[in-house]
């Protein structure tokens, strides 16, 4: 199978204006294009930042907003696909969403977070629904957001539907680093798929432990292919999709799960 190259933007968790977001995306897309990246993944709620309800509401935008059109234009100019975490306004509802914009600048897929773990999210967002697959450079991908990956059924459903790569924008609290250290590799191993998990850089913002950092991509055997440290970074890796079948020839969890066990 044709390989796919991913870049993860582990951004500093600072308050950004819409103009700042566009500038940061342009710099990251330019860097990714120079590295011949197929897809750039951002953290959860990259546009508005995570945790401030007033900003989350004020910076909510629709899929057809002027801001999203500007993002699509940037993507088209650099010819690098983008998964963008943002606060989505859809009529009277608001969602914690991630939009996939393909390399031609078309908003091709939009995923809304299914599981909301805290009062901040429950106050700001409505609950999304289960996502479907979409194609990036000929590769079947699926999206989850942060807490969604902590439910094993979500990753298994995507794998059984045919996903080879699971893309996860996150804003993981450093107290729960076990998720990136243990849960994310387990989901890759259990399903013999690639899992990309993109967080904000670690920092103490004065109100708690801050974000976790350590964004990573795990291979279908659960091992890290690339991992960031705690600071802002753009990390890249190329996925050899043939590794999925190589691993599944040895690890049979996906093959052996019985239909009666499935929901």
Phi and psi in degrees as a GROMACS rama.xvg file:
@    title "Ramachandran Plot"
@    xaxis  label "Phi"
@    yaxis  label "Psi"
@TYPE xy
-67.6944  129.609  UNK-2
-68.3019  161.096  UNK-3
-130.207  137.891  UNK-4
-107.2  126.331  UNK-5
-109.12  147.562  UNK-6
-125.688  137.307  UNK-7
-114.142  124.567  UNK-8
-94.5046  96.1763  UNK-9
-84.679  90.79  UNK-10
-87.0313  152.83  UNK-11
-65.275  136.768  UNK-12
-82.7373  71.4879  UNK-13
-109.384  158.937  UNK-14
-72.8812  122.419  UNK-15
-115.38  141.228  UNK-16
-79.5441  170.049  UNK-17
-59.8059  -37.4134  UNK-18
-64.2326  -41.3347  UNK-19
-61.9848  -42.2577  UNK-20
-59.3636  -46.1757  UNK-21
-63.2205  -40.8372  UNK-22
-64.2549  -43.8392  UNK-23
-65.1873  -41.0012  UNK-24
-65.2306  -40.9398  UNK-25
-61.7083  -42.924  UNK-26
-63.8094  -43.0089  UNK-27
-68.4423  -40.9847  UNK-28
-65.5134  -38.2477  UNK-29
-63.239  -45.4603  UNK-30
-62.0836  -44.4274  UNK-31
-63.6968  -39.7905  UNK-32
-62.5219  -39.2896  UNK-33
-64.6963  -26.6894  UNK-34
-94.6606  8.79697  UNK-35
58.0777  43.5149  UNK-36
-78.8301  142.694  UNK-37
-87.9445  -33.149  UNK-38
-148.022  132.727  UNK-39
-106.692  127.389  UNK-40
-109.544  132.016  UNK-41
-109.117  167.273  UNK-42
-70.2487  172.011  UNK-43
-62.6663  133.821  UNK-44
52.1067  41.2637  UNK-45
-56.8734  -37.5311  UNK-46
-65.5139  -47.9883  UNK-47
-99.9558  -14.0211  UNK-48
83.9081  158.655  UNK-49
-105.118  130.268  UNK-50
113.029  -12.6122  UNK-51
-108.581  108.719  UNK-52
-60.8053  -41.8138  UNK-53
-62.4422  -44.8447  UNK-54
-64.9275  -40.1639  UNK-55
-59.9319  -41.5998  UNK-56
-73.5968  -43.6672  UNK-57
-67.469  -30.1495  UNK-58
-102.416  15.1964  UNK-59
-70.6537  134.49  UNK-60
-133.234  153.563  UNK-61
-85.2988  164.817  UNK-62
-60.9758  -27.9544  UNK-63
-101.813  18.3179  UNK-64
-73.8777  161.717  UNK-65
-58.8761  -39.9618  UNK-66
-60.8025  -46.8749  UNK-67
-65.6584  -33.1378  UNK-68
-64.3614  -38.1002  UNK-69
-65.4309  -39.4096  UNK-70
-62.1842  -44.9739  UNK-71
-59.7674  -38.2267  UNK-72
-64.2205  -39.665  UNK-73
-63.2919  -45.0052  UNK-74
-60.6094  -45.4611  UNK-75
-60.7618  -39.0365  UNK-76
-65.9945  -33.8948  UNK-77
-101.037  -10.4303  UNK-78
59.7799  38.4846  UNK-79
-125.306  124.903  UNK-80
-62.671  156.71  UNK-81
-140.473  134.383  UNK-82
-107.892  115.481  UNK-83
-113.984  119.819  UNK-84
-81.9701  128.864  UNK-85
-154.783  163.843  UNK-86
-89.1452  114.083  UNK-87
-99.0333  126.45  UNK-88
-97.0626  121.903  UNK-89
-131.066  93.527  UNK-90
65.0729  -125.554  UNK-91
-89.7853  -3.86143  UNK-92
-99.5405  153.085  UNK-93
-129.045  139.469  UNK-94
-130.927  149.502  UNK-95
-83.8316  103.937  UNK-96
-123.785  163.273  UNK-97
-135.914  123.158  UNK-98
-102.691  134.772  UNK-99
-99.5097  118.586  UNK-100
-108.912  119.498  UNK-101
-76.0373  172.234  UNK-102
-64.3631  -16.1044  UNK-103
-86.0087  -3.20133  UNK-104
90.3271  16.8207  UNK-105
-97.5833  129.667  UNK-106
-74.6017  97.8931  UNK-107
-94.6283  -17.6268  UNK-108
-158.608  145.398  UNK-109
-139.623  125.578  UNK-110
-115.493  138.537  UNK-111
-115.394  126.684  UNK-112
-54.9829  134.094  UNK-113
-87.5303  -37.1021  UNK-114
-117.798  123.776  UNK-115
-108.763  114.108  UNK-116
-89.8113  -9.12621  UNK-117
-147.955  168.548  UNK-118
-59.6839  -41.9607  UNK-119
-53.4366  -50.2726  UNK-120
-69.794  -39.5359  UNK-121
-66.939  -30.2566  UNK-122
-75.886  -32.4432  UNK-123
-92.7765  -28.6364  UNK-124
-127.571  153.251  UNK-125
-88.8095  161.661  UNK-126
-81.4442  132.92  UNK-127
-84.3016  -173.507  UNK-128
-125.008  168.56  UNK-129
-54.6909  138.173  UNK-130
-88.5906  169.164  UNK-131
-117.185  173.039  UNK-132
-82.6866  157.174  UNK-133
-145.578  165.817  UNK-134
-111.737  131.353  UNK-135
-122.619  116.222  UNK-136
50.9916  39.7285  UNK-137
81.9774  4.62942  UNK-138
-109.211  133.711  UNK-139
-75.6685  123.693  UNK-140
-126.538  160.536  UNK-141
-139.42  155.129  UNK-142
-113.836  139.182  UNK-143
-133.258  164.988  UNK-144
-127.309  119.216  UNK-145
44.8617  -106.225  UNK-146
-56.001  -26.8135  UNK-147
-55.3668  -34.2815  UNK-148
-73.0704  -15.6942  UNK-149
-78.7024  -3.03175  UNK-150
-105.092  108.63  UNK-151
-60.566  -24.8989  UNK-152
-61.0446  -32.8963  UNK-153
-66.0974  -46.9422  UNK-154
-66.4128  -40.5861  UNK-155
-63.7868  -41.2708  UNK-156
-60.7127  -42.8314  UNK-157
-64.2805  -42.9006  UNK-158
-63.9624  -43.7231  UNK-159
-67.0855  -26.9245  UNK-160
-76.9912  -14.1022  UNK-161
116.619  8.55649  UNK-162
-68.6895  135.893  UNK-163
-99.0854  -26.3966  UNK-164
-132.747  129.231  UNK-165
-108.313  122.513  UNK-166
-107.485  126.771  UNK-167
-132.78  99.2436  UNK-168
-68.4666  139.348  UNK-169
-144.602  162.975  UNK-170
-136.478  65.8924  UNK-171
-75.571  127.705  UNK-172
-66.7825  137.5  UNK-173
-61.233  -22.9361  UNK-174
-64.6371  -20.3423  UNK-175
-113.769  33.6565  UNK-176
-60.6746  -16.0711  UNK-177
-56.7856  -26.7854  UNK-178
-64.1338  -49.3127  UNK-179
-73.5383  -32.3275  UNK-180
-75.6802  -35.9964  UNK-181
-121.282  -50.0263  UNK-182
-66.9478  -47.9265  UNK-183
-61.4532  -48.3161  UNK-184
-60.09  -34.6483  UNK-185
-64.1954  -40.671  UNK-186
-64.3366  -38.6892  UNK-187
-63.7754  -46.0851  UNK-188
-65.7317  -45.9188  UNK-189
-59.4454  -32.4258  UNK-190
-112.727  -1.35304  UNK-191
51.7392  51.4924  UNK-192
-133.967  169.011  UNK-193
-85.2729  139.994  UNK-194
-129.61  122.785  UNK-195
-109.266  127.778  UNK-196
-129.953  109.179  UNK-197
-114.289  116.601  UNK-198
-113.599  170.254  UNK-199
-73.0971  157.689  UNK-200
-64.2355  151.576  UNK-201
-71.1417  140.177  UNK-202
-166.297  152.808  UNK-203
-100.714  111.638  UNK-204
-88.5843  9.91772  UNK-205
91.2671  -9.49245  UNK-206
-118.392  8.21774  UNK-207
164.485  -166.606  UNK-208
-76.6805  -8.87929  UNK-209
78.3558  -167.527  UNK-210
-88.7305  168.374  UNK-211
-84.7947  -32.9208  UNK-212
68.4782  -153.311  UNK-213
58.6051  36.5592  UNK-214
-55.3962  149.097  UNK-215
-155.857  163.927  UNK-216
-125.186  126.334  UNK-217
-103.979  143.536  UNK-218
-83.5673  174.467  UNK-219
-67.6817  -8.58791  UNK-220
-96.297  4.7836  UNK-221
87.9758  -6.19698  UNK-222
-83.829  148.289  UNK-223
-67.5648  129.439  UNK-224
-89.7126  -36.0247  UNK-225
-155.514  146.395  UNK-226
-147.232  134.96  UNK-227
-77.9299  167.683  UNK-228
-93.6176  -141.102  UNK-229
-96.3659  -9.15151  UNK-230
-101.081  164.527  UNK-231
-56.0608  139.118  UNK-232
-164.898  156.26  UNK-233
-114.374  112.195  UNK-234
-110.102  145.557  UNK-235
-132.198  154.248  UNK-236
-157.608  149.901  UNK-237
-104.292  129.049  UNK-238
-95.7073  126.859  UNK-239
-92.8765  102.042  UNK-240
-65.0039  -20.9225  UNK-241
-64.0581  -19.7899  UNK-242
-64.4149  -25.6389  UNK-243
-61.6301  -48.9028  UNK-244
-68.0883  -37.0288  UNK-245
-58.7196  -44.4903  UNK-246
-69.4813  -41.6668  UNK-247
-67.8311  -22.5704  UNK-248
-68.3028  -20.8048  UNK-249
-106.5  -35.0878  UNK-250
-112.52  119.98  UNK-251
-107.811  21.5072  UNK-252
-59.5189  -44.6361  UNK-253
-67.1681  -39.8299  UNK-254
-69.3873  -36.441  UNK-255
-89.2297  -12.8175  UNK-256
-63.621  129.727  UNK-257
-84.6804  140.85  UNK-258
-51.5985  -37.4569  UNK-259
-62.6745  -19.0235  UNK-260
-81.7484  -14.4342  UNK-261
-83.2307  149.886  UNK-262
